[in-house]
Amino acid sequence: MLKRGLEDYEGSPISDRVLHDILTTLKRYSIINENLEFTDPIVKEAARGL
């Protein structure tokens, strides 16, 4: 569902590898947790404005 949403937003396909790398990086820097939820409410609110 996440991948489809990103592809719809970008208007082009996203490879599984690219998505994996993005999610791994976000987890490494504790921006998201294992459930793909933002760990900081301030970052979450800032991401809504993107």
DSSP file (Angstrom, degrees, kcal/mol; ACC not computed):
  #  RESIDUE AA STRUCTURE BP1 BP2  ACC     N-H-->O    O-->H-N    N-H-->O    O-->H-N    TCO  KAPPA ALPHA  PHI   PSI    X-CA   Y-CA   Z-CA
    1    1 A M     >        0   0    0      0, 0.0     4,-2.2     0, 0.0     5,-0.2   0.000 360.0 360.0 360.0 -42.8    0.0    0.0    0.0
    2    2 A L  H  >  +     0   0    0      2,-0.2     4,-2.4     1,-0.2     5,-0.2   0.929 360.0  49.4 -61.0 -46.2    2.9    2.4    0.8
    3    3 A K  H  > S+     0   0    0      1,-0.2     4,-2.6     2,-0.2    -1,-0.2   0.921 111.0  49.1 -61.2 -45.2    4.6    1.6   -2.4
    4    4 A R  H  > S+     0   0    0      1,-0.2     4,-2.4     2,-0.2    -1,-0.2   0.897 110.7  51.0 -62.1 -40.4    1.4    2.2   -4.5
    5    5 A G  H  X S+     0   0    0     -4,-2.2     4,-2.2     2,-0.2    -1,-0.2   0.907 111.5  47.0 -63.7 -42.2    0.8    5.5   -2.7
    6    6 A L  H  X S+     0   0    0     -4,-2.4     4,-2.9     2,-0.2     5,-0.3   0.903 111.9  50.6 -65.6 -41.1    4.3    6.7   -3.4
    7    7 A E  H  X>S+     0   0    0     -4,-2.6     4,-2.3     1,-0.2     5,-0.7   0.900 110.9  48.9 -64.3 -40.2    4.1    5.6   -7.0
    8    8 A D  H  <5S+     0   0    0     -4,-2.4    -1,-0.2     2,-0.2    -2,-0.2   0.915 113.7  46.9 -63.9 -42.2    0.8    7.5   -7.4
    9    9 A Y  H  <5S+     0   0    0     -4,-2.2    -2,-0.2     1,-0.2    -1,-0.2   0.917 119.4  38.8 -65.8 -44.5    2.3   10.6   -5.9
   10   10 A E  H  <5S-     0   0    0     -4,-2.9    -2,-0.2     2,-0.2    -1,-0.2   0.759 100.2-133.9 -78.6 -26.3    5.5   10.5   -8.0
   11   11 A G  T  <5S+     0   0    0     -4,-2.3    -3,-0.2    -5,-0.3    -4,-0.1   0.662  76.0  75.5  79.1  16.1    3.8    9.4  -11.1
   12   12 A S  S   <S-     0   0    0     -5,-0.7    -1,-0.2    -6,-0.2    -2,-0.2  -0.981  88.9 -84.8-152.1 160.1    6.3    6.7  -11.8
   13   13 A P        -     0   0    0      0, 0.0     2,-0.4     0, 0.0    -9,-0.0  -0.317  32.7-151.4 -67.6 149.5    7.3    3.2  -10.6
   14   14 A I        -     0   0    0    -11,-0.1    -7,-0.1    -2,-0.0     2,-0.0  -0.989  19.3-124.3-120.6 129.3    9.5    2.8   -7.6
   15   15 A S     >  -     0   0    0     -2,-0.4     4,-2.1     1,-0.1     5,-0.2  -0.354  16.9-121.2 -72.7 153.7   11.7   -0.3   -7.4
   16   16 A D  H  > S+     0   0    0      1,-0.2     4,-2.5     2,-0.2     5,-0.2   0.875 113.4  54.9 -58.8 -38.4   11.5   -2.6   -4.3
   17   17 A R  H  > S+     0   0    0      2,-0.2     4,-2.5     1,-0.2    -1,-0.2   0.907 106.8  48.7 -65.0 -43.0   15.2   -2.0   -3.7
   18   18 A V  H  > S+     0   0    0      2,-0.2     4,-2.3     1,-0.2    -1,-0.2   0.931 112.8  48.1 -63.6 -45.1   14.8    1.8   -3.6
   19   19 A L  H  X S+     0   0    0     -4,-2.1     4,-2.6     1,-0.2     5,-0.2   0.917 111.5  50.8 -61.5 -43.4   11.9    1.6   -1.2
   20   20 A H  H  X S+     0   0    0     -4,-2.5     4,-2.6     1,-0.2    -2,-0.2   0.925 110.3  49.1 -59.3 -46.1   13.8   -0.8    1.0
   21   21 A D  H  X S+     0   0    0     -4,-2.5     4,-2.1     2,-0.2    -1,-0.2   0.894 111.5  49.3 -62.9 -40.8   16.8    1.5    1.1
   22   22 A I  H  X S+     0   0    0     -4,-2.3     4,-2.4     2,-0.2    -2,-0.2   0.948 113.4  45.4 -63.5 -48.7   14.7    4.5    2.0
   23   23 A L  H  X S+     0   0    0     -4,-2.6     4,-2.2     1,-0.2    -2,-0.2   0.886 111.7  52.6 -64.4 -38.7   12.9    2.7    4.8
   24   24 A T  H  X S+     0   0    0     -4,-2.6     4,-2.5    -5,-0.2    -1,-0.2   0.912 110.5  47.9 -62.4 -42.7   16.1    1.2    6.2
   25   25 A T  H  X S+     0   0    0     -4,-2.1     4,-1.9     2,-0.2    -2,-0.2   0.920 110.5  50.8 -65.1 -43.9   17.7    4.7    6.3
   26   26 A L  H  <>S+     0   0    0     -4,-2.4     5,-2.8     1,-0.2     6,-1.1   0.883 113.3  46.2 -61.8 -38.0   14.7    6.2    8.0
   27   27 A K  H ><5S+     0   0    0     -4,-2.2     3,-1.8     3,-0.2    -2,-0.2   0.899 107.8  56.7 -69.0 -41.3   14.8    3.4   10.6
   28   28 A R  H 3<5S+     0   0    0     -4,-2.5    -2,-0.2     1,-0.3    -1,-0.2   0.871 110.9  43.5 -58.8 -38.6   18.5    3.8   11.1
   29   29 A Y  T 3<5S-     0   0    0     -4,-1.9    -1,-0.3    -5,-0.1    -2,-0.2   0.239 114.8-117.6 -93.2  13.7   18.1    7.4   12.0
   30   30 A S  T < 5S+     0   0    0     -3,-1.8    -3,-0.2     2,-0.2     9,-0.2   0.790  77.7 127.8  56.5  33.2   15.1    6.6   14.2
   31   31 A I  S   <S+     0   0    0     -5,-2.8     8,-1.8     1,-0.2     9,-0.5   0.821  79.1  19.1 -82.8 -35.1   12.7    8.7   12.1
   32   32 A I  B    S-A   38   0A   0     -6,-1.1     6,-0.2     6,-0.3    -1,-0.2  -0.915  78.1-135.7-128.0 159.4   10.3    5.7   11.8
   33   33 A N    >   -     0   0    0      4,-2.0     3,-1.9    -2,-0.3    -6,-0.1  -0.340  44.0 -81.0-101.2-171.1   10.0    2.6   13.9
   34   34 A E  T 3  S+     0   0    0      1,-0.3    -7,-0.0     2,-0.1    -1,-0.0   0.722 130.1  57.1 -65.2 -21.0    9.5   -1.0   12.8
   35   35 A N  T 3  S-     0   0    0      2,-0.1    -1,-0.3     3,-0.0     3,-0.1   0.271 118.7-111.6 -92.2  11.1    5.8   -0.4   12.3
   36   36 A L  S <  S+     0   0    0     -3,-1.9     2,-0.4     1,-0.2    -2,-0.1   0.791  74.1 137.5  63.0  31.5    6.6    2.5    9.8
   37   37 A E        -     0   0    0      1,-0.0    -4,-2.0     2,-0.0    -1,-0.2  -0.842  62.3-104.0-105.5 144.6    5.3    5.1   12.2
   38   38 A F  B     -A   32   0A   0     -2,-0.4    -6,-0.3    -6,-0.2    -7,-0.1  -0.400  22.7-153.9 -63.0 141.5    7.1    8.4   12.9
   39   39 A T  S    S+     0   0    0     -8,-1.8    -1,-0.1    -9,-0.2    -7,-0.1   0.647  78.8  53.3 -91.7 -17.1    8.9    8.3   16.3
   40   40 A D     >  -     0   0    0     -9,-0.5     4,-2.3     1,-0.1     5,-0.2  -0.977  68.8-149.8-123.6 124.0    8.7   12.1   16.8
   41   41 A P  H  > S+     0   0    0      0, 0.0     4,-2.2     0, 0.0     5,-0.1   0.808  99.2  55.4 -63.5 -28.7    5.5   14.1   16.7
   42   42 A I  H  > S+     0   0    0      2,-0.2     4,-2.2     1,-0.2     5,-0.1   0.924 109.9  45.1 -69.1 -43.7    7.3   17.2   15.5
   43   43 A V  H  > S+     0   0    0      2,-0.2     4,-2.4     1,-0.2    -1,-0.2   0.894 111.6  54.3 -64.9 -39.8    8.8   15.3   12.5
   44   44 A K  H  X S+     0   0    0     -4,-2.3     4,-1.2     1,-0.2    -2,-0.2   0.932 110.3  45.4 -59.5 -46.5    5.4   13.7   11.8
   45   45 A E  H  X S+     0   0    0     -4,-2.2     4,-0.7     1,-0.2     3,-0.2   0.887 112.2  51.5 -66.6 -38.6    3.8   17.1   11.6
   46   46 A A  H >< S+     0   0    0     -4,-2.2     3,-0.8     1,-0.2     4,-0.2   0.877 105.8  55.8 -65.2 -37.3    6.6   18.5    9.5
   47   47 A A  H >< S+     0   0    0     -4,-2.4     3,-1.3     1,-0.2    -1,-0.2   0.795  97.2  64.0 -67.2 -27.8    6.2   15.6    7.0
   48   48 A R  H 3< S+     0   0    0     -4,-1.2    -1,-0.2     1,-0.3    -2,-0.2   0.818  98.7  55.7 -64.1 -29.2    2.5   16.4    6.5
   49   49 A G  T <<        0   0    0     -3,-0.8    -1,-0.3    -4,-0.7    -2,-0.2   0.495 360.0 360.0 -83.7  -2.0    3.5   19.7    5.0
   50   50 A L    <         0   0    0     -3,-1.3    -1,-0.2    -4,-0.2    -2,-0.1   0.479 360.0 360.0 -79.3 360.0    5.7   18.2    2.4
